[in-house]
Amino acid sequence: MECDAKLTKLKIEMEREVAEWKTKAEEKKIEKAAGEWKLEKELLEKQLSMARAQMDENKKMCDSLRSAIDKTTKNSNAEEAQDQAQLHEVNKNLSATLERMEKRSQVLEQKVERLKRFQKMIKCSSTLQCKVPTRHASRV
């Protein structure tokens, strides 16, 4: 009996130790899982803060680009109006120059026509002179 009592006592003690080991193993698993979760949480928090910083930076860049586009648009409108005025002035000057050149061309064409008539007249008169005998020419 004494042996049975000792065996029972040893059995109970062994069961307690096994239960303690199981609880310790479960606690270690829980601690390990908690540690992994904690690391994952820290990693996700870092990623979140980096994403927020990137988003803020992108927003600043977008704002600066938008303001640059607005300035460019305003400047281009003013420049466009100035360019239009310059083009109008150049167009007027070129039109006036073209008109003067056309008048000069007409004058030159008239001179060419007169010259052709004069040359034809000279040619005709020299042919007439050649056809008339020289003795008749001296009488005249």
C-alpha positions, 0 to 999 in steps of 0.5 A, a space after each residue: 500500500 505504501 508503494 501504491 500511495 507512493 506511486 499515486 503520489 508520484 503519478 500526481 506529481 508527474 501529472 502536475 509537472 507535465 501540466 506545468 510544462 504544457 502551460 509553460 510551453 503554451 505560455 512560451 508560444 503565447 509570448 512568442 506569438 505576442 512578440 511576433 505580433 508586437 514586431 509586426 505591429 511596429 513594422 506596420 506602424 513604421 510603414 504607415 508613418 512612411 506612407 503618410 510622409 510620402 503622401 504629404 510630400 506628394 501633396 506638396 509636390 502636387 500643389 507646387 506643380 499646380 501653382 507653376 501651371 497656373 503661373 505659366 497659364 497666366 504668363 502665357 495669356 499675357 505673352 499671347 496678347 503681346 505676341 498678337 499685338 506684335 504680329 498685328 504690327 508686323 502684319 501691317 508693316 509687311 502689308 505696307 511694304 508689299 503694297 509699295 513693292 507692287 506699285 514699284 513693280 507696276 512702274 517698272 512694268 510700265 517702263 519696260 513696256 515703254 522701252 519695248 515700244 521705243 526699241 520697236 520704234 527705233 528698229 522700225 525707223 532704222 528699217 525705213 531708213 535702210 529701205 529709202 535710197 540714199 539719193 532720196 534721203 539727201 533730198 529730203 
